[in-house]
Amino acid sequence: MLKKSKLLLLIVFVFSAIIIGFITKSFADEKPKVVVVLKDLNSQYWEIVNAGVNKGFQDFGMDGKVLAPRVGTVEEQNEILEQVLKEKPDVLVVSPIIPSETIPILEKFVKINIPVLLLDTDDPWAQKTTYVGTNNFELGEKAGSLLASHLQPGDEVALIGGDLTSPVSGDRMMGAKRTLEDAGIIVAGQVTELSNDSEPIRNAMTTILKNHPNIKGVMASNDVMALEVIDVIKEHGINMPVTGADGITEMLELIEEGTIPGTVAQNPYDMGYLSIENALKVSEGEKVEKNIDSGVDIIIKGNAEGRLEFLNKLLK
C-alpha cells in the first residue's frame, strides 16, 4: 500500500511538472515581440538610447531586439525595415533618419496591424501610435534661455545646426532664436544644413568668428556640433558659453572642468526605456498618449557630476 502511495505521488509530481513546464512555455511564447530600429549604434547618444531600450526589455519581460544601419543612411535603414516587416513583430519602434522617406514603409506595418511608435524623431504622420522623445522646440527655448542668462541685451550670438526643415534641428534652432531675441540678444550668425562631419562644422564656426568677431555665445543643435565649435573657439583663444542638446559625457566633463558654464540635455536613456514601456502597453491593447515627452534638463556644474557618474556606469 505504501509503495502504491509513493508511486501515485511520483505520478502526480511528474504530471504537475509537465503542466507547469507547459504553462511556463506558453507564457514565454506569449511575450510580445518588439523590434527597435535606431538611426545608428556608433555614437554615444544612441548607445545611451540603446541601454534604456534593453533595460526596458529586461524589466518588462519583452522579446525584443535592436537594429540600426551600419553607416547611418536612410537607404540602409529602409532595407532593415523591409526585412523586419517580413518578421511581423507585435510592435515596431523606430527612429526615422528622414521621416518623409521612411513613412511609406511604415504604412505597410500599419496595414497589417503592427503598431508603429516613433522614437527620438517625430513626424505629423497620422498613423503613428505615439511619439516618444523630446519636444525639440522647447529644448531650443531652454537652450536659448540658458545662453541668454550668461549674456547681456545687445550681445551677439551664433546658431549652428542641421536642416531647418528637420523636426529635430529645425525646431531647436527656431526655439532658441525666439527666446534669445525675446531676451534682447542678437542672432548675428546662423549656419544650417550641416551634417555631423567635423570639417564642415569647423569651417562654419571659423567663418562665423571671422565675419562676426563680436559674438559672445553659440547654440549648436546637438552635442557633436557643440564639441567641434568649442574646439575652434579654444584654438582662437576665445572663451564663451556654448550650449548643445544631448548631454553626452564629453559635454558634462567640460561643465565639470569649467570650460563651459552649462548646457541642455535630452534624456536618451529615459527615451529608450519609455518606448519599451509603452510598446508593452500597446501590445496589450492599451491606449497610450499621442505624445510622450521624455523631458529636457538644464545641466550646470551643480548637477553635471551625478549625471556623468550615471552615464559612465551605463557605458562601461
Residue, then its C-alpha position, 0 to 999 in steps of 0.5 A: m500500500l505504501k509503495k502504491s502511495k509513493l508511486l501515485l505521488l511520483i505520478v502526480f509530481v511528474f504530471s504537475a511538472i509537465i503542466i507547469g513546464f507547459i504553462t511556463k512555455s506558453f507564457a514565454d511564447e506569449k511575450p510580445k515581440v518588439v523590434v527597435v530600429l535606431k538611426d545608428l549604434n556608433s555614437q554615444y547618444w544612441e548607445i545611451v538610447n540603446a541601454g534604456v531600450n534593453k533595460g526596458f526589455q529586461d524589466f518588462g519581460m519583452d522579446g525584443k531586439v535592436l537594429a540600426p544601419r551600419v553607416g547611418t543612411v536612410e537607404e540602409q535603414n529602409e532595407i532593415l525595415e523591409q526585412v523586419l516587416k517580413e518578421k511581423p513583430d507585435v510592435l515596431v519602434v523606430s527612429p526615422i533618419i528622414p521621416s518623409e522617406t521612411i513613412p511609406i514603409l511604415e504604412k505597410f506595418v500599419k496595414i497589417n496591424i503592427p503598431v508603429l511608435l516613433l522614437d527620438t524623431d517625430d513626424p505629423w504622420a497620422q498613423k503613428t501610435t505615439y511619439v516618444g522623445t523630446n519636444n525639440f522646440e522647447l529644448g531650443e527655448k531652454a537652450g536659448s534661455l540658458l545662453a541668454s542668462h550668461l549674456q547681456p541685451g545687445d550681445e551677439v550670438a551664433l546658431i549652428g545646426g542641421d536642416l531647418t526643415s528637420p523636426v529635430s534641428g529645425d525646431r531647436m534652432m527656431g526655439a532658441k532664436r525666439t527666446l534669445e531675441d525675446a531676451g534682447i540678444i542678437v542672432a548675428g550668425q546662423v549656419t544650417e544644413l550641416s551634417n555631423d562631419s567635423e570639417p564642415i562644422r569647423n569651417a562654419m564656426t571659423t567663418i562665423l568668428k571671422n565675419h562676426p568677431n563680436i559674438k559672445g555665445v553659440m547654440a549648436s543643435n546637438d552635442v557633436m556640433a557643440l564639441e567641434v565649435i568649442d574646439v575652434i573657439k579654444e584654438h582662437g583663444i576665445n572663451m564663451p558659453v556654448t550650449g548643445a542638446d544631448g548631454i553626452t559625457e564629453m559635454l558634462e566633463l567640460i561643465e565639470e572642468g569649467t570650460i563651459p558654464g552649462t548646457v541642455a540635455q535630452n534624456p536618451y536613456d529615459m527615451g529608450y526605456l519609455s518606448i519599451e514601456n509603452a510598446l508593452k502597453v500597446s501590445e496589450g491593447e492599451k491606449v497610450e498618449k499621442n505624445i510622450d515627452s521624455g523631458v529636457d534638463i538644464i545641466i550646470k556644474g551643480n548637477a553635471e557630476g551625478r549625471l556623468e557618474f550615471l552615464n559612465k556606469l551605463l557605458k562601461 
